[in-house]
């Protein structure tokens, strides 16, 4: 539900994710994952579709998968603290791509590298070159006196090939009305390449966890070089004493230690700026307050209230308030 300001945002229900798939062993050395999402209208779209094996002490993954960029994006939707990822992570992080990825951990240091092409849910036109790129993420994750620390930097370079347009837009951090996006750059033409940079910091100290990210996207264009940015920081506390899980650069969820379940409260502030040069896509600021009830390891109920302050491309300032609840089950 929304308390509208200037623009009317519809209230309602939706199936945010409806994923089905399978995973298993092809051989003692190779694993596979095939997963599709049937939400948002029922048309199937590819999520993770890949095979994996071990190589040189690390993991090689071939196929459709996440590009290693942004802690908030790489955290599974089964484990994210809020109903939606931060607006900046949503806008600036690239979609899943077809490619080859190599991850390896050296003690407290993890490296994630990827060469990638297009997104699996798109089709290339005859005679046109697909977009191609490379990504690198380095994570330092020491654990000191039972406190888990996380520091990371990431870079993604993407050559746009013959598909040289770009459009960035987003809703407030709740997804009900798909037709309303209050920040929007419009379609930018003549984009030759895109550079993305990201910095991450996080920690887990018992029932407390904190996360902060800042990221930028800059273009090389025949029309105008522009740069956009986003950042967020968040804090969560598990009232029942459990701790969030973490391994080699990735957060996992909260596992309740009692039959009565676990309760987590959290707050996040995010800013997404889509203004630069002659492009006025708007600026969105969100304050999200959330509560999560983990009844089982794979069943949780979520509630979020989002206070937004948005300078829209039309020059109008809007301050809608959104409220959402979710039931989530994975198996």
N, C-alpha and C positions, 0 to 999 in steps of 0.2 A: 504494500500500500504506500501511496505517496501523498504528502501534503504539498500540493503544487504551488508554484510561485507564478511566473508569467506563462511558461509553456505547460500545457496539460500533459501529464505522464500517466498512462493507463495503469490501473490496478488489476491484479489477477493472479492466476496460478500458472506455473509452467513446470515442465520436466527439464531441469537445467542440464542434467546428464543422464543418459540411458545407455550405458555401454555394456556390450557383450563381447566375449572373445574366448580365446583359449591360449594356453601356454604349456610347454613341455619340452622333452628332450628329443632331439633328432638322432643323437648318438651320445656316447659318453662325453664327448667334447663340445657338442653344439646344442644350444637351446633356441627355442623360437617363441615369439609372441605375435598373436594376431588379434587386434582389438578394434572394434568399430563403435561409433557413437550414433544412436538412433534418435537422439533428442532434437528439439527445435524443428518440428514439422515432420519428423519421421524419416527423412532421407538419410541413408547411411553415409557417414564420413569416416575416413581412416584416422585412427589415433596412432597407437604404436603397432607397427607391422614390420618386424625385423627378426634377424637371427644373430646369435652372439656366441663367441668362443673366447678362450683365454689365449693370450699371446704375450711372450716376453714379460711375464709377471703382471700383466694387465688384462683388460677386457677389450675386445674388438666387437663393435656392434655395427651391422650392415643393414640398411633399410630405412624405414620411416620412423623418425624419433625426434626428441627434443634437441634443439641446438643448445650447447652448454653456455647459457647466459641467464643471469638473474636467479638468485636463491629463491625468491618468491615464486617465480615461474617454474623452476625445477622441482619444487616441493609438490608432491602429488596432490591432486584435488581431494584425495581421501584424507589428507593430513593438513591442508591449509587451515590457518587459524580462523579466518573469516569466510563468509559465504562467497566472496569474490576476491581475486588477487588485487593488489593495488593498481590504480589506474595507470600509473607510469609503467609498471611491468607489463600490463596488458597492451599498451599502445606501442612501446618501444621494442619489446622482445620479439624476435622473429617467430613465425609459426614453426610447427614441426616441419622437417625437411627430409627428403631422400638423401642419404649420404653414408659416409663411413666415419665412425667415431672410435677413438682410442682413449681409454681412461686407465691411469695407473697411480697407485699410492706409494709414496716413499716416506714411511714413518708418519710424521705430522704434516706432510705435504702431498697434495693430490693434484694431478694434471689431467685436464680434459680437453681433447683436441678433436676437431671435426672438419672434414671436407664435405660440402653439401651442394645440392642442386635445388630443384623446385619442390613445392609442396605436393604431396600425393593427390590431394583433392582437386588439383587443377590440371588442365590439359594444355600442352603446347600446340601452337599453330604450325602448319606445314612450313618448313624452311626457316623458322625463327629459332634463334639461340635462347635457351633457357637461362634464367638467372643462376649464378654459381657463386660460391663463397667459401670462406674458411673462418673457423672460430677457435679461440683458445681461452680457457679459464684455469686459473691457478688458485688453489685454496690452501691456506695455512690453518690447521685445526688442532692446536695443542689443548691438552686437558691438564689444568693446574689446580691442585687442591680441590678436586671434584668439581671444578668449574670448567665447562666446555666452552672454548673460544672458537670463533670462526672469523677469518679475514680473507677476502678474495678480491681478485680483479679479473675482468673479462673483456675480450675484444672480439668483434665480429666484423669482417669485411665482406661485402656482397656486391658483385658485379651484376648489374641488372640485365645484361644481355640485350635482347630486342624488346623486353618488357619494361620500358623505361618510364613508368608512371608510379606514383606513390600517393596514397591517401591515408591519413591518420585521423582517427575519431574515436570517441568513447562516450559511454553513458556514465552517470553516477554509479557508485560501486554496488549496485543491485541490478539484476537482470530480469525484468518482467516485460517491459514494453520495448521490443526490438526496434521500433521505428523512431525512437527519440534518442538522439545523441547531441548533447549540448556543447561539445567541443568538436571541431571538424576543420581540418585544413583544406578540404576540397581536394580535387585531383590535381596533383603537381606533375607537370610534364617535363620531359627532357632529363630525367634522372639517370645519370650514367652509373653511379655507384653510391653505396651507403656504408658509413662507418658507425659502429655502435661501441660505446665504452661503458663499463659498469664497475662500481665499487660496492662491496658488501661487508657488513660487520654484524656479528650476532654472538650471543652467549646463552648458555643454559646453566642456571645455578639452582639446583633443586627444583622447587615448584615454579620458579621464575624463569622466564625466557624473554629475550629482547632481540630485535632485528632492525637493521637500517640499511637502506640501499639508495644509491644515486646513479643515474644513468643518462646518457645523451645519445642522440641520433643526429648525425650530420650528413648532408648530401653533397655530391659533386654533380653539377648540373650544367646543361647548356643554357639554361634560362637564368637561374639564380641559386647560389649555394646558400642553404639555410640549415639551421640547427635547432633541435627541440630537446627538451629535458623533462625528467621526472624524478621524484624522490619520495621516500616514505620512511617512517620509523614507527615501530609498534612494540607493545609491552603486553605480556600475558602472565597470569598467575593461576595455578591450579589449586582451588580452594581445598580439595581433598588430599593434597600433598604429593600427587604423582608428578613425574617429570617427563617432559617431551623427550622423544628419542632423537638420536643424531648419529650419523656415520659418514665419514669421508666427504664432507661438504654438503650433506643433505639432511634436512629435518624430516622426521617422521612424526606420527601422531602420539596421542596420549592413550595409554592402556590402563583401564581402571583396575585397581588392586582389590576392590571390594565388590560384592554382588550388587550393592546399591549404586555402583557407577562412580564416575568422576565428573567434577564440575570445574570449568575453566572460565575465567573472565579476561577480557582483552580490550585494548584500545589501540587505534592506529590513526595517524595523520599522514595524508599524502597530498602532493602537489604535482600537477602535470601542466607544463607550459608549451603550447603549440603556436607561440608567436615568435616570428623572426623575420627580419627584412620586410618585404611587402606581403608576407603571409600572416594573416591574423586568424588563427584557428581557435583562439580562446585559451583561457587558463581555468583549470578546475582544482579546487581545494576541497578535500573531504576529511571529515572527522567521523570515524566509525567506532561504535561501541558494540561489543559482542559478548555473548555468553554461549558456551558449548556444554552440552550434557552428554557424556560418553556412557551409554548404558552397557555396551559390550565393546570388545576390541574392534568390531566391524559395524557397529550401529551407533549413530549419534544424532542428536537434535541440536539445531543451531538457531540463534536469534541475533539479528543485527539491526541497529538503527544508524542511519547515515545522515549527517548534517553536511550539506554541500554549499559552497560559495563559488559561483561560476561566472566568469566574464565571458560571455558568448561571442562568437564571431560577428554578430550584429551589433555589438556594443552594449547590449543589455546585461545587467547583473541579475542573476537568479540565485535564489536560496531555497531550493526544495529540500524536504526532509523525507527520507525513505525508511520504511520498516519492513523487514522480511524475516520469515522463518523457513527452516528446511529440515526435512527428515532424510537421512543419508545412510544407505546400506551398501556394503561391498562384500564380495565373497569370492 
